[in-house]
Structures are given as structure tokens and as C-alpha cells.
Amino acid sequence: MFARILEFVPKMEKKEDLVKVVKNEVLPILKKQFGFVDLLPFLPEARSEKVIVISLWTEKIDFERYEKEMMPKVEQILKPYMISPILVKPYMLETTICEHFAKVFAA
């Protein structure tokens, strides 16, 4: 399993709107992508902190396809709610340590 970790500084005065846009516009796009598993958004309490969003994917090729084909559209959707550009970091999720994930995906 693979993860994409996105970081950006949000416009805190638009935090509630950002949540609505992610739920109503971004998440439906992600759910249509082959290999997409789930989205874990972490919103900051402090004004200067970053939003961290982890998207989980079954295969690296799946998030690479999404990144090439759909990420520019998602960035445009999120742009009004960001102070900084999105920083993307890909990771491999070691599911042998995460027993819960291992059980879910073995089923």
C-alpha cells in the first residue's frame, strides 16, 4: 500500500469552507480513481501550521496516474483556501506493522 502526504498552509478564516470543498468536491474525484483507498485530513489548530492530508492507495502506479491526470484540477479547487503551494511526498505504507490495515486488506 502507498500513501501520498500533502502539506499546505491554509487560510484559517476559510477552514470551514475548505472542509466542505474537500468533502463535496475533492473526495468524489478521489473515490472515482482506481486504487484509491481512503483520505485522512489533519487540520491545524494554530494559524501558522500546515494542513496534512494523507491519501492511501493500493499501488504506486494508481496515485501516479491520479497525480498526472487529476491533481492539477484538485489543486485549482483548493487554491482559494491555501496560503502556500501543496507539497507532495510519496511513501510506502508498511502494513506488516499496522495489524489493522493488514487484516482489512487480507479480507
Backbone as CSV, one residue per row, in Angstrom:
resi,resn,N_x,N_y,N_z,CA_x,CA_y,CA_z,C_x,C_y,C_z
1,MET,0.847,-1.170,0.000,0.000,0.000,0.000,0.892,1.233,0.000
2,PHE,0.390,2.283,-0.602,1.151,3.515,-0.721,0.357,4.689,-0.180
3,ALA,1.088,5.721,0.224,0.469,6.931,0.761,1.065,8.146,0.074
4,ARG,0.219,9.107,-0.142,0.661,10.427,-0.597,0.359,11.371,0.546
5,ILE,1.373,12.076,1.011,1.178,13.042,2.076,1.281,14.432,1.462
6,LEU,0.217,15.190,1.613,0.169,16.550,1.102,0.231,17.515,2.281
7,GLU,0.975,18.581,2.106,1.064,19.618,3.133,0.855,20.975,2.474
8,PHE,0.100,21.841,3.147,-0.017,23.237,2.723,-0.546,24.054,3.892
9,VAL,-0.261,25.350,3.846,-0.760,26.258,4.882,-2.109,26.776,4.403
10,PRO,-3.155,26.563,5.207,-4.488,27.006,4.794,-4.752,28.454,5.192
11,LYS,-5.744,29.036,4.551,-6.274,30.312,5.003,-7.234,29.971,6.139
12,MET,-6.813,30.230,7.371,-7.585,29.778,8.533,-8.996,30.362,8.570
13,GLU,-9.185,31.542,8.017,-10.531,32.129,8.013,-11.461,31.374,7.060
14,LYS,-10.890,30.525,6.211,-11.688,29.735,5.269,-11.645,28.245,5.601
15,LYS,-11.263,27.899,6.831,-11.096,26.500,7.205,-12.384,25.690,7.041
16,GLU,-13.514,26.239,7.475,-14.790,25.519,7.343,-15.157,25.312,5.870
17,ASP,-14.915,26.306,5.052,-15.178,26.184,3.617,-14.262,25.140,2.995
18,LEU,-13.006,25.105,3.431,-12.057,24.112,2.933,-12.557,22.701,3.205
19,VAL,-13.038,22.464,4.402,-13.558,21.139,4.765,-14.730,20.768,3.852
20,LYS,-15.638,21.693,3.613,-16.788,21.435,2.742,-16.348,21.117,1.313
21,VAL,-15.379,21.866,0.812,-14.901,21.662,-0.558,-14.222,20.299,-0.687
22,VAL,-13.414,19.939,0.309,-12.765,18.628,0.258,-13.821,17.527,0.276
23,LYS,-14.802,17.660,1.155,-15.846,16.635,1.274,-16.723,16.557,0.027
24,ASN,-17.117,17.701,-0.510,-18.098,17.728,-1.590,-17.518,17.717,-3.009
25,GLU,-16.255,18.140,-3.160,-15.682,18.216,-4.498,-14.456,17.320,-4.690
26,VAL,-13.531,17.363,-3.735,-12.284,16.606,-3.885,-12.502,15.115,-3.617
27,LEU,-13.169,14.776,-2.536,-13.378,13.369,-2.191,-14.122,12.601,-3.293
28,PRO,-15.170,13.159,-3.903,-15.806,12.440,-5.010,-14.857,12.160,-6.180
29,ILE,-13.939,13.082,-6.463,-12.946,12.854,-7.517,-12.048,11.690,-7.121
30,LEU,-11.580,11.692,-5.868,-10.703,10.621,-5.398,-11.390,9.264,-5.437
31,LYS,-12.647,9.223,-5.022,-13.370,7.954,-4.978,-13.547,7.324,-6.355
32,LYS,-13.469,8.125,-7.402,-13.582,7.606,-8.766,-12.252,7.060,-9.293
33,GLN,-11.165,7.294,-8.557,-9.848,6.883,-9.025,-9.574,5.432,-8.673
34,PHE,-9.116,4.671,-9.659,-8.764,3.278,-9.439,-7.619,3.214,-8.432
35,GLY,-7.760,2.355,-7.418,-6.711,2.159,-6.428,-6.792,3.066,-5.221
36,PHE,-7.698,4.053,-5.228,-7.844,4.936,-4.067,-8.483,4.158,-2.926
37,VAL,-7.929,4.296,-1.710,-8.437,3.578,-0.549,-9.159,4.519,0.415
38,ASP,-8.478,5.570,0.865,-9.096,6.470,1.834,-8.299,7.753,1.940
39,LEU,-8.901,8.743,2.615,-8.305,10.052,2.810,-8.323,10.374,4.298
40,LEU,-7.179,10.816,4.826,-7.060,11.190,6.234,-6.604,12.644,6.322
41,PRO,-7.538,13.593,6.547,-7.150,15.004,6.636,-6.886,15.417,8.092
42,PHE,-5.808,16.144,8.289,-5.449,16.666,9.602,-5.407,18.187,9.502
43,LEU,-6.291,18.861,10.252,-6.374,20.315,10.199,-5.696,20.922,11.422
44,PRO,-4.950,22.006,11.229,-4.216,22.612,12.342,-5.120,23.420,13.258
45,GLU,-4.684,23.536,14.491,-5.362,24.430,15.437,-4.714,25.808,15.416
46,ALA,-3.394,25.839,15.174,-2.662,27.106,15.151,-2.679,27.705,13.750
47,ARG,-2.657,29.027,13.664,-2.749,29.732,12.385,-1.595,29.435,11.436
48,SER,-0.408,29.239,11.943,0.760,29.104,11.073,1.085,27.646,10.725
49,GLU,0.296,26.730,11.205,0.566,25.312,10.954,-0.011,24.872,9.614
50,LYS,0.490,23.747,9.136,0.069,23.214,7.846,-1.091,22.232,7.996
51,VAL,-1.890,22.150,6.944,-2.842,21.061,6.782,-2.011,19.882,6.294
52,ILE,-2.299,18.704,6.812,-1.650,17.487,6.342,-2.759,16.539,5.909
53,VAL,-2.664,16.074,4.688,-3.664,15.161,4.145,-2.939,13.914,3.652
54,ILE,-3.375,12.767,4.143,-2.793,11.504,3.707,-3.832,10.773,2.873
55,SER,-3.460,10.468,1.632,-4.339,9.638,0.816,-3.664,8.275,0.678
56,LEU,-4.455,7.224,0.827,-3.949,5.857,0.763,-4.355,5.221,-0.564
57,TRP,-3.405,4.481,-1.159,-3.582,3.892,-2.477,-3.087,2.461,-2.467
58,THR,-3.732,1.603,-3.257,-3.317,0.198,-3.292,-1.979,0.018,-3.986
59,GLU,-1.726,0.770,-5.041,-0.498,0.638,-5.821,0.080,2.011,-6.140
60,LYS,1.384,2.081,-6.226,2.061,3.331,-6.548,1.609,3.870,-7.905
61,ILE,1.439,2.994,-8.869,1.036,3.415,-10.209,-0.325,4.120,-10.189
62,ASP,-1.193,3.741,-9.238,-2.523,4.357,-9.140,-2.426,5.824,-8.731
63,PHE,-1.602,6.125,-7.698,-1.510,7.526,-7.301,-0.671,8.333,-8.290
64,GLU,0.234,7.691,-8.997,0.993,8.403,-10.027,0.069,8.809,-11.184
65,ARG,-0.859,7.926,-11.553,-1.843,8.248,-12.593,-2.728,9.403,-12.136
66,TYR,-3.219,9.318,-10.901,-4.047,10.387,-10.343,-3.285,11.711,-10.336
67,GLU,-2.034,11.647,-9.913,-1.214,12.853,-9.827,-1.071,13.527,-11.192
68,LYS,-0.909,12.739,-12.224,-0.725,13.280,-13.567,-2.048,13.762,-14.160
69,GLU,-3.122,12.973,-13.982,-4.384,13.260,-14.659,-5.328,14.177,-13.895
70,MET,-5.383,14.047,-12.566,-6.417,14.764,-11.806,-5.886,15.799,-10.812
71,MET,-4.644,15.664,-10.374,-4.129,16.566,-9.348,-4.164,18.037,-9.763
72,PRO,-3.863,18.387,-11.028,-3.978,19.804,-11.399,-5.391,20.370,-11.165
73,LYS,-6.414,19.574,-11.439,-7.797,20.018,-11.207,-8.051,20.192,-9.714
74,VAL,-7.579,19.250,-8.901,-7.766,19.335,-7.447,-7.030,20.546,-6.888
75,GLU,-5.838,20.812,-7.380,-5.088,21.989,-6.919,-5.851,23.273,-7.210
76,GLN,-6.492,23.357,-8.367,-7.290,24.541,-8.703,-8.487,24.682,-7.768
77,ILE,-9.091,23.566,-7.401,-10.221,23.595,-6.468,-9.774,24.105,-5.104
78,LEU,-8.590,23.684,-4.658,-8.102,24.035,-3.321,-7.405,25.391,-3.238
79,LYS,-6.969,25.912,-4.356,-6.163,27.137,-4.386,-6.756,28.306,-3.592
80,PRO,-8.061,28.580,-3.657,-8.612,29.704,-2.895,-8.525,29.542,-1.372
81,TYR,-8.197,28.353,-0.902,-8.172,28.072,0.532,-6.752,27.900,1.069
82,MET,-5.740,28.175,0.220,-4.354,27.929,0.594,-3.535,29.217,0.580
83,ILE,-2.580,29.275,1.509,-1.588,30.349,1.505,-0.334,29.887,0.781
84,SER,0.019,28.613,0.946,1.233,28.070,0.337,0.866,27.030,-0.717
85,PRO,1.783,26.751,-1.631,1.526,25.663,-2.587,1.535,24.308,-1.888
86,ILE,0.953,23.321,-2.547,0.899,21.963,-1.993,2.251,21.282,-2.181
87,LEU,2.746,20.719,-1.096,3.953,19.904,-1.133,3.509,18.449,-1.058
88,VAL,3.933,17.622,-2.019,3.516,16.221,-2.082,4.713,15.328,-1.788
89,LYS,4.502,14.366,-0.883,5.547,13.403,-0.547,4.951,11.996,-0.639
90,PRO,5.511,11.138,-1.505,5.024,9.754,-1.584,5.744,8.855,-0.577
91,TYR,5.004,7.894,-0.031,5.546,6.938,0.928,4.976,5.557,0.662
92,MET,5.708,4.549,1.068,5.182,3.194,1.075,4.701,2.933,2.506
93,LEU,3.506,2.395,2.649,2.950,2.079,3.962,3.345,0.659,4.324
94,GLU,4.045,0.505,5.415,4.491,-0.816,5.869,3.352,-1.461,6.652
95,THR,2.538,-2.245,5.974,1.334,-2.807,6.593,1.638,-3.953,7.552
96,THR,2.846,-4.490,7.535,3.153,-5.568,8.481,3.217,-5.050,9.910
97,ILE,3.418,-3.756,10.071,3.437,-3.157,11.410,2.031,-2.748,11.831
98,CYS,1.205,-2.381,10.876,-0.157,-1.914,11.137,-1.106,-3.106,11.021
99,GLU,-1.320,-3.804,12.090,-2.127,-5.024,12.049,-3.535,-4.776,11.531
100,HIS,-4.106,-3.640,11.884,-5.461,-3.322,11.434,-5.517,-3.276,9.908
101,PHE,-4.586,-2.583,9.283,-4.569,-2.487,7.826,-4.346,-3.863,7.199
102,ALA,-3.448,-4.625,7.770,-3.151,-5.948,7.234,-4.400,-6.826,7.241
103,LYS,-5.179,-6.766,8.320,-6.409,-7.564,8.411,-7.451,-7.097,7.408
104,VAL,-7.609,-5.786,7.263,-8.606,-5.237,6.367,-8.307,-5.612,4.923
105,PHE,-7.051,-5.522,4.529,-6.709,-5.775,3.141,-6.501,-7.240,2.824
106,ALA,-6.382,-8.055,3.838,-6.280,-9.502,3.616,-7.660,-10.119,3.367
107,ALA,-8.694,-9.420,3.858,-10.064,-9.940,3.739,-10.595,-9.840,2.331
